[in-house]
Amino acid sequence: MRIVDCIKWLWMTSRGFRGAIAVNGIIGVMHVGVSLLFVYVCKHLIDIVTRHSADNLTWYVGAMIVCMGMQLLLSVVSARMGSSLDIRFRNELRYRLFCRVMESKWAGKEVMHTGDMLNRMGEDVLTVTGAVCRSLPALLTTVVQLGGAWFFLHQLDKRLAWILLLVMPVALLLSKSYVRKMRRLTKEIRATDSRVQSHLQENLQHRVLIRTLEYTSCANQTLSVLQEGLQNKVMERTNFSVFSRLMVQTGFAVGYATAFLWGLYGMYGGTVTFGMMTAFLQLVSQVQRPMVDLSRQIPAFVQVFTSVERLQELAALDVEKKGKSHKMEGKLGVRLEKVCFAYSDGERKVMDNFSCNFAPGSLTAIVGETGVGKSTLIRLMLALLQPDSGRVVLYNEKEEVEASPQTRCNISYVPQGNTLVSGTIRDNLLLGNPKATEEELRAALHTAVADFVLDLPEGLDTLCGELGAGLSEGQAQRIAIARGLLRPGRILILDEPSSALDSETEQLLLERLTLEVKDKTLMLITHRETIGQLCTSVIRMQKKV
Ligand SMILES: Nc1ncnc2c1ncn2[C@@H]1O[C@H](COP(=O)(O)OP(=O)(O)OP(=O)(O)O)[C@@H](O)[C@H]1O
C-alpha cells in the first residue's frame, strides 16, 4: 500500500472527527506557544534580579504565574479531549467494520478466520485511532514546538542553533530503509498476533472437544510455539528500533553538552547573561524533548500503515446489495429452473441443470447422500449463493420473484446443530420475532415439542450459555425449531430437524408440524427415509460426476 493511499483512507475514515482532531491539535500548539512565552518571561526575570535588565519585576512575576496556569489548563483540556476523541473514534470505526463484516457476502465459507477478524477489530483499530487522535495532534505540536524553540534559540545565538540542528540525526528515522524494515517487521508481528488470537479463540470455543480428543497438551504446545515466534519478532523489532533511537539520543546528548559548554564559555567571556544561559538550557530541552517524541512517533506511524492495510482488507469485503425487503403474501412456493452451480474453489459442479418445485403449502423432504448439495440448495433459496445459470424463484398466486437478499424475509431457516446464543430461552425465541407475544412463544414451543421449557423452574427465563450450554442437544434443537416457527416468513426450512431426537419425539414433532403449521411451506432436509414417508412430497438429489 502506498503512503498516499494510506493517508487518503485515514482522511475518509476520520470523517466526522476531523474538526475535533484539529481543535486538539490547536490546543497543543497553544500549549507550545505558552511554554515558549514562559521561557521568555523567565529569562527576563533572571536578567532583572541579576541587574542586566531594568524591566518591571512584578509584571514579569504575574506573567510567569499566568503562563504556568495556562500550561496546566491546556494540558488538562488536551488530555481530556484526546481521550474522549480516541474512544469515540475507536467505537465508530469498530462499529463500521463490524457492520461491514456482518453484511458482507458469504460464498460458503469465511475469507478470514474469525480470530483474525477479532484481532483486526481490536488491535489494529486501537493502533489507527490512537495514531489519528493522539499521535497526529502530538506530531503537529512537536513540529511547532521544535520550530518555535529553534527560532527562539536562533534569536539568542545563531551559531548554537545551527550546530544543535546538525548534530541530531532524526533523518535516520525518516530514511527509506528504516521505514521499509519497520513495515516488514510490523507486518509479520501483526500476522503472528492474529494467528495467536485465532488459536486462542478456536481452542477455547472447542475446549471440551479438545479435551476428549486428548489434544490439550498439543494445543498448549502450539500456543507456546506461536507465542515464542511472536516474542522473537517483537524483540527483533525492538532491537532495531532501540538501536535507531540510540543513534538519535546520542545526538541529543551531544547537543545538550554543546549548549551547556557554549553557555559557560559565553558567561566566562561576558557575552552570555545568567538569563540567557537559563534560556539556552530550557530551549535545548524544548528542542530535545520533541525530538525524542518524534523518534517515538515515527515507528508508531510506520505501524499505522500496516494496521490501515489490515483494516482496509476488512472494509473492502464485498457487501450484499441492500434494498427494501420484499414481503410476499399468502402461501409461497419455490421453483428452481435449470440451475447450474459450482463453488469457485470447488472441484465439481454441485448442480447441473437442476430443476425442482416446492408447491405452496407442501411439506417436502429433501433427501440425498451426504455431500450431494442439500445445504447448497438451501443457500441458493436464501440467496446466500447465486446460481451460475438458471433461476431460483419464489412465487404465490399473484407474483413470482427471483430469490435475492430482499426475498430472504419470506424464509425461516433452522440450520443443523446447536445454534442457540447465550442469554435466556426467551431471548433466543425473540430472535425469531422480537414482537412475539407470550402466547405465541408458548404455541411455538408446543409445536416444536419443546413444552419442557415451561416446566423448568425459571421457565422461559432459564439462562443458557454459549451454544445453548446447560441444555441437551435435543432440547436445544427443539428450541431452535420454535424460534424458526416464530419468524414471520411463509417458508420454513429445517435442516436435519430430528437428528438429536428419539423416534417417538421425532414422530410427535412431525405430527405437530403437519397439523399446526398451516400457513407455511415446509422443507425438511433429512437422511431418514421414515421422515420422507410422512411428507407430501420427496425431492431426491443425486451426485453429478
Ligand atoms: N464453500 C465451499 N467451497 C467449496 N466446496 C464446497 C463448499 N461448501 C460445500 N462444498 C462442496 O459442495 C458439495 C455439496 O455440499 P453440501 O454441503 O451442499 O452437501 P450436503 O448434501 O448438504 O451434505 P451433508 O448431507 O453432509 O450436509 C460437497 O462436495 C462439498 O464438499
The ligand as a Gaussian input file, in Angstrom:
#p B3LYP/6-31G(d) Opt

LIG

0 1
 N      -17.654000     -23.317000       0.485000
 C      -17.428000     -24.355000      -0.290000
 N      -16.431000     -24.335000      -1.191000
 C      -16.196000     -25.385000      -1.985000
 N      -16.918000     -26.527000      -1.986000
 C      -17.930000     -26.610000      -1.109000
 C      -18.241000     -25.546000      -0.213000
 N      -19.307000     -25.914000       0.536000
 C      -19.640000     -27.164000       0.128000
 N      -18.817000     -27.582000      -0.855000
 C      -18.880000     -28.848000      -1.582000
 O      -20.126000     -28.869000      -2.258000
 C      -20.693000     -30.168000      -2.220000
 C      -22.120000     -30.084000      -1.648000
 O      -22.034000     -29.680000      -0.286000
 P      -23.330000     -29.528000       0.633000
 O      -22.887000     -29.016000       1.946000
 O      -24.363000     -28.762000      -0.108000
 O      -23.776000     -31.053000       0.761000
 P      -24.949000     -31.702000       1.648000
 O      -25.763000     -32.538000       0.746000
 O      -25.659000     -30.647000       2.410000
 O      -24.085000     -32.606000       2.634000
 P      -24.479000     -33.158000       4.112000
 O      -25.631000     -34.088000       3.957000
 O      -23.240000     -33.882000       4.521000
 O      -24.768000     -31.967000       4.960000
 C      -19.757000     -31.039000      -1.413000
 O      -18.965000     -31.763000      -2.315000
 C      -18.904000     -30.039000      -0.640000
 O      -17.617000     -30.548000      -0.463000

